[in-house]
Amino acid sequence: MAIFKRGDIYWYEFVVNGQRIRESTRETTRTKALSKERDRHKELEGGGRVERLDKLRRKLFPFAAKEWFESNLAGWSESYQSIQRLNIEHLNAYFGKRLLVDIGPDDIGKYQAEQRSKNDDGTWFRTGKGADPKGKPNVVSARTVNMEVSTLRMILKWAKLWRNIEDDVKMLPERKRVGKALTVEQAKKLLNACLKSPQPSLHTAVVVFCNTALRNGEQRKAKWEQVDFLKAEFTVGASKTEGSSGRVVPLNATALAALTAWKANWPDAGVEDFIFPSQKLKYVGKGSWLARGKMVPYETDPSKPVGSWKKSWATVQRAAGVQARIHDLRHHANTVMAESGIPLSTLKAVAGWMTSEMAEHYSHIRDEAKRKAVEALEAANAGRIQ
């Protein structure tokens, strides 16, 4: 075995199992480089990996989760990193004092059960460890808990502990939701509530959602360079799937007018600036914004997108008396297009990739729209053509 320098960095070179290994230690200190060389040699011989796994399994869950997160960070998008951070935060609240090796199927089952309690109105909210520290109801779906358990599963797989318990862990049943079109009255209520929202960008965003079938992330992280006002087109950036990224979505008159009006607020915006920039909001006046006060934006940063419309959308739902997710606006747009008789192939080109369940649903809507059309024809021809 030997170490040597290339520039300021030490490298090692040795032969193990008949194979010559030459790799960088990424260290500038000889002592650290020698330690890296010994560890790598042990790992390739087999002993080092077993020793590391044993140490990993005997770590408290938060430390093991942090190590897992950092080891995968380079290959994840920013949005996926945010999802995993939030999942780990909730898992830490429950498994924080538990060694990784001690987490079994019974513990996971209790975690699933204790995360959710049902309200009188049928909604579920987070309870127990991991609930909102201020005691506010935190609505949580079976899907959310399943995503958190999936993160736990990936961590246990990484530590080679999942195989022993996987047959005894069951995911919560999820309600398969396929969006439906909003009624005209519901849409009006939501849009009127958006106009009164303290979040200045929400109304424009909702109008565009309803007229383009864009996903939340596709619009929230969009930049002005993606909008062609002359051609009335929006080019999608990075998206959920490779097939969705880069697709061109035509802007109808309503969507184009909304974006044109919004652009007037940012006359000096550059092509690299976000359409919906990050803004801090503050109250001006007495009382809440619902009473006498008013919320106004400050410290706008066009180099960052708005963080989320989640909280302001929850307020809008309550004010409008209409329950709908932001993602339901995409379903709404797809449904309206399908009911109008738009071919499924065209619908998929506008909306991007969709699941087979969604395609089947919209195909059914299209057939139903056709049936209503011929029934209307029959009514119109009554007494004329027999």
C-alpha positions in Angstrom: 0.0 0.0 0.0 1.1 3.5 -0.7 -0.1 7.1 -0.8 1.2 9.8 -3.1 0.4 13.4 -4.0 -1.1 14.9 -7.1 -0.9 18.6 -6.6 -2.1 19.3 -3.0 -4.3 16.1 -2.8 -3.2 12.7 -1.6 -4.0 9.6 -3.6 -3.6 5.9 -2.6 -2.8 2.9 -4.7 -2.9 -0.8 -3.6 -3.8 -4.2 -4.9 -6.7 -6.2 -3.3 -8.1 -9.5 -4.6 -5.8 -9.2 -7.6 -7.2 -5.8 -8.6 -5.2 -2.6 -8.6 -7.0 0.3 -6.8 -6.0 3.9 -7.4 -8.3 6.6 -6.0 -8.2 10.1 -4.6 -8.5 10.5 -0.8 -9.7 14.1 -1.3 -7.4 15.0 1.6 -4.5 17.4 1.9 -3.3 16.0 5.2 -1.1 12.9 5.2 -2.5 11.5 8.4 -6.1 11.8 7.2 -5.1 10.3 3.8 -3.5 7.3 5.5 -6.7 6.8 7.5 -8.8 6.9 4.4 -6.5 4.4 2.7 -6.8 1.9 5.6 -10.7 2.3 5.7 -11.0 1.8 1.9 -8.8 -1.3 2.0 -10.9 -2.8 4.8 -14.1 -2.0 2.9 -12.9 -3.8 -0.2 -11.8 -6.8 1.8 -15.3 -7.0 3.3 -14.7 -6.2 7.0 -15.0 -2.5 6.8 -18.6 -2.5 5.4 -19.8 -4.9 8.1 -18.3 -2.8 10.8 -19.8 0.4 9.3 -23.3 -1.1 9.0 -23.1 -2.3 12.6 -22.2 1.2 13.8 -25.0 2.7 11.6 -27.6 0.4 13.0 -26.8 1.3 16.5 -27.2 5.1 16.0 -30.2 7.0 17.2 -32.7 7.4 14.4 -32.2 11.2 13.9 -28.4 10.7 13.3 -28.9 7.8 11.0 -31.6 9.7 9.0 -29.2 12.7 8.7 -26.5 10.5 7.4 -28.8 8.9 4.9 -30.1 12.3 3.7 -26.6 13.7 3.2 -25.4 10.6 1.4 -28.2 11.0 -1.2 -28.4 14.8 -1.4 -26.4 15.2 -4.6 -28.9 13.2 -6.7 -32.1 14.9 -5.5 -33.9 18.0 -6.8 -34.6 20.9 -4.4 -38.3 20.0 -4.2 -37.5 16.3 -3.4 -35.0 17.5 -0.7 -37.8 19.6 0.9 -40.2 16.6 0.9 -37.6 14.4 2.6 -36.7 17.0 5.1 -40.3 17.4 6.2 -40.8 13.6 6.3 -37.7 13.2 8.5 -38.9 16.0 10.8 -42.1 14.2 11.5 -40.3 10.8 11.9 -37.8 12.3 14.3 -40.6 13.6 16.5 -41.7 9.9 17.0 -38.5 7.8 16.6 -36.1 10.4 18.0 -35.0 8.4 21.0 -35.0 5.0 19.2 -32.0 3.2 17.9 -32.3 2.4 14.2 -31.9 -1.3 14.8 -34.8 -1.3 17.4 -37.4 0.0 15.0 -39.8 -2.9 14.2 -43.2 -3.4 12.4 -45.1 -2.8 15.6 -43.5 0.6 16.1 -44.3 1.6 12.5 -47.9 0.4 13.0 -48.2 2.6 16.1 -46.7 5.5 14.3 -49.3 5.2 11.5 -52.2 4.9 14.1 -51.0 7.8 16.3 -50.4 10.3 13.5 -54.1 10.7 12.6 -57.4 11.4 14.4 -60.7 12.0 12.8 -62.6 15.2 13.1 -66.4 15.3 13.4 -66.5 16.6 9.8 -64.7 13.6 8.5 -61.3 15.2 8.0 -58.1 13.7 9.5 -55.6 15.8 11.5 -52.2 15.0 12.9 -52.0 14.1 16.5 -49.5 12.8 19.0 -45.8 13.2 18.4 -45.2 15.2 15.3 -48.3 17.3 15.6 -48.2 21.1 15.4 -46.3 22.3 18.5 -48.7 25.2 18.9 -51.6 22.8 19.1 -53.3 23.9 15.8 -55.1 21.2 13.8 -52.8 19.9 11.1 -54.8 18.2 8.4 -53.0 15.0 7.2 -54.0 12.4 4.7 -53.2 8.7 4.5 -51.0 9.6 1.5 -48.9 11.9 3.7 -48.3 9.3 6.4 -47.5 6.7 3.7 -44.9 9.0 2.2 -43.3 9.4 5.7 -43.2 5.6 6.1 -41.7 5.3 2.7 -38.9 7.6 3.8 -38.4 5.4 6.9 -38.4 2.3 4.6 -35.6 3.8 2.4 -33.5 4.6 5.5 -34.0 1.0 6.9 -33.2 -0.4 3.4 -30.0 1.7 3.4 -29.0 0.1 6.7 -29.9 -3.4 5.4 -32.7 -3.7 8.1 -35.9 -3.6 6.0 -35.9 -7.1 4.6 -36.4 -8.6 8.1 -39.7 -6.6 8.7 -41.1 -5.7 5.2 -43.7 -8.5 5.2 -45.2 -7.2 8.5 -45.5 -3.5 7.5 -48.7 -2.4 5.7 -49.4 1.0 4.2 -52.6 2.9 5.0 -55.3 2.6 2.4 -55.4 5.7 0.3 -58.5 7.2 -1.3 -58.1 7.3 -5.0 -59.1 10.8 -5.9 -59.8 11.8 -9.5 -60.6 15.4 -9.8 -63.9 16.8 -10.9 -64.8 20.1 -12.5 -65.8 22.9 -10.2 -69.3 24.2 -10.7 -69.6 27.7 -12.1 -70.7 28.9 -8.6 -67.8 27.2 -6.9 -65.3 28.7 -9.3 -66.8 32.2 -8.8 -66.6 31.9 -5.0 -63.0 30.8 -5.1 -61.9 33.5 -7.5 -63.7 36.2 -5.5 -62.0 35.0 -2.3 -58.7 35.0 -4.1 -59.2 38.7 -4.9 -59.5 39.4 -1.2 -56.5 37.3 -0.2 -53.5 39.0 1.3 -51.3 36.9 -1.0 -51.1 39.2 -4.1 -50.1 36.5 -6.6 -52.8 34.0 -5.7 -55.6 35.3 -7.9 -53.4 35.4 -11.0 -52.0 31.9 -10.3 -55.5 30.4 -9.9 -56.7 32.0 -13.1 -53.8 30.5 -15.0 -54.2 27.1 -13.3 -57.8 26.9 -14.4 -57.0 27.9 -18.0 -53.8 25.8 -18.6 -53.9 22.6 -16.5 -50.4 23.4 -15.3 -49.1 21.6 -12.2 -48.4 23.7 -9.1 -44.6 23.4 -9.4 -44.7 24.1 -13.1 -46.2 27.5 -12.5 -44.8 28.4 -9.1 -41.2 28.0 -10.3 -41.7 29.5 -13.8 -39.6 32.4 -15.1 -40.6 35.2 -17.5 -38.5 33.6 -20.3 -41.0 30.8 -20.4 -43.9 33.1 -21.5 -44.1 34.2 -25.1 -46.7 37.0 -25.1 -46.6 37.4 -28.9 -47.3 33.7 -29.6 -49.5 33.4 -26.5 -47.5 30.3 -25.4 -46.1 29.0 -22.1 -43.1 26.6 -22.2 -43.0 24.3 -19.2 -39.6 24.1 -17.5 -38.5 21.2 -15.3 -41.5 19.1 -14.5 -42.6 16.0 -12.6 -41.8 13.7 -15.6 -39.4 13.9 -18.5 -42.4 13.8 -20.9 -44.0 16.8 -19.2 -40.8 19.0 -19.2 -40.4 21.4 -22.1 -44.0 21.0 -23.5 -45.6 24.1 -25.0 -49.0 25.1 -23.6 -51.0 27.6 -25.6 -52.4 30.5 -23.5 -56.1 31.3 -24.1 -57.3 34.9 -23.9 -58.1 34.7 -20.1 -54.7 33.2 -19.1 -52.8 35.7 -21.4 -54.7 38.7 -20.0 -54.0 37.5 -16.4 -50.3 37.2 -17.0 -50.1 40.5 -18.9 -51.8 42.3 -16.1 -49.4 40.6 -13.6 -46.4 41.5 -15.7 -47.4 45.2 -15.4 -46.4 45.0 -11.7 -42.9 44.1 -12.7 -41.9 46.4 -15.5 -38.2 45.9 -14.9 -38.3 42.1 -14.6 -35.7 40.2 -16.5 -36.2 36.9 -18.4 -34.4 35.0 -15.6 -36.7 36.5 -12.9 -39.5 34.3 -11.4 -43.0 35.2 -12.5 -44.2 34.8 -8.9 -41.3 36.1 -6.9 -40.6 35.5 -3.2 -42.2 38.2 -1.1 -42.4 38.9 2.6 -45.8 40.1 3.8 -46.6 42.4 6.8 -49.7 43.8 8.3 -50.4 47.6 8.0 -53.1 49.2 10.1 -55.0 48.0 13.1 -56.5 44.5 13.6 -56.2 41.7 11.2 -56.3 42.0 7.4 -59.9 40.5 7.7 -60.9 43.4 10.0 -59.4 46.8 9.6 -55.8 46.0 8.8 -54.2 45.3 5.4 -51.4 43.0 4.4 -48.8 44.4 2.0 -45.7 42.8 0.5 -42.1 43.9 1.1 -38.6 42.7 0.4 -39.4 41.1 -3.0 -36.7 38.8 -4.3 -37.2 38.0 -8.0 -34.3 35.5 -8.0 -36.4 33.2 -5.8 -39.9 31.8 -6.4 -42.8 32.3 -4.0 -42.5 29.6 -1.3 -46.0 28.2 -1.3 -49.6 29.2 -1.8 -50.7 26.5 0.7 -51.6 28.7 3.6 -53.3 31.4 1.6 -55.3 28.8 -0.4 -56.5 27.3 2.9 -57.8 30.7 3.9 -59.5 31.1 0.5 -61.3 27.8 0.8 -62.7 28.7 4.2 -63.8 32.2 3.0 -65.4 30.7 -0.1 -66.9 27.7 1.6 -65.5 25.4 -1.1 -63.2 22.5 -0.4 -60.7 21.9 -3.2 -56.9 21.4 -3.4 -54.8 23.6 -5.6 -54.0 20.5 -7.6 -57.8 20.1 -8.1 -57.6 23.2 -10.4 -55.5 21.1 -12.8 -58.2 18.4 -12.7 -60.8 21.0 -13.2 -59.1 22.3 -16.4 -58.6 18.7 -17.7 -62.3 17.9 -17.0 -63.7 20.9 -18.7 -61.6 20.2 -21.8 -62.6 16.5 -21.8 -66.3 17.5 -21.4 -65.9 19.8 -24.4 -65.0 16.8 -26.5 -61.2 17.4 -26.8 -59.5 14.2 -28.0 -57.6 12.4 -25.3 -54.3 12.6 -27.3 -54.6 16.4 -27.4 -55.6 16.6 -23.7 -52.5 14.6 -22.8 -50.3 16.9 -24.9 -51.6 20.0 -23.1 -51.6 18.6 -19.6 -48.5 16.4 -19.9 -48.2 12.8 -18.8 -51.1 11.4 -16.8 -51.8 8.1 -15.1 -53.8 5.4 -16.8 -56.5 5.9 -14.1 -56.7 9.6 -15.0 -56.8 8.9 -18.7 -59.6 6.4 -18.2 -61.6 8.9 -16.2 -61.3 11.6 -18.8 -62.1 9.2 -21.6 -65.3 8.4 -19.7 -66.1 12.1 -19.4 -65.6 12.5 -23.1 -67.9 9.7 -23.9 -70.5 11.1 -21.5 -70.3 14.5 -23.2 -70.9 12.8 -26.6 -73.9 11.0 -25.3 -75.4 14.3 -23.9 -74.7 15.8 -27.3 -76.7 13.2 -29.2 -79.5 13.3 -26.6 -79.7 17.0 -27.1 -79.9 16.4 -30.8 -82.7 13.9 -30.3 -84.6 16.5 -28.2 -84.1 19.1 -30.9 -85.3 16.8 -33.7 -88.4 15.6 -31.8 -91.4 15.9 -34.0 -89.3 16.7 -37.0 -87.5 13.5 -37.9 -89.0 10.2 -36.9 
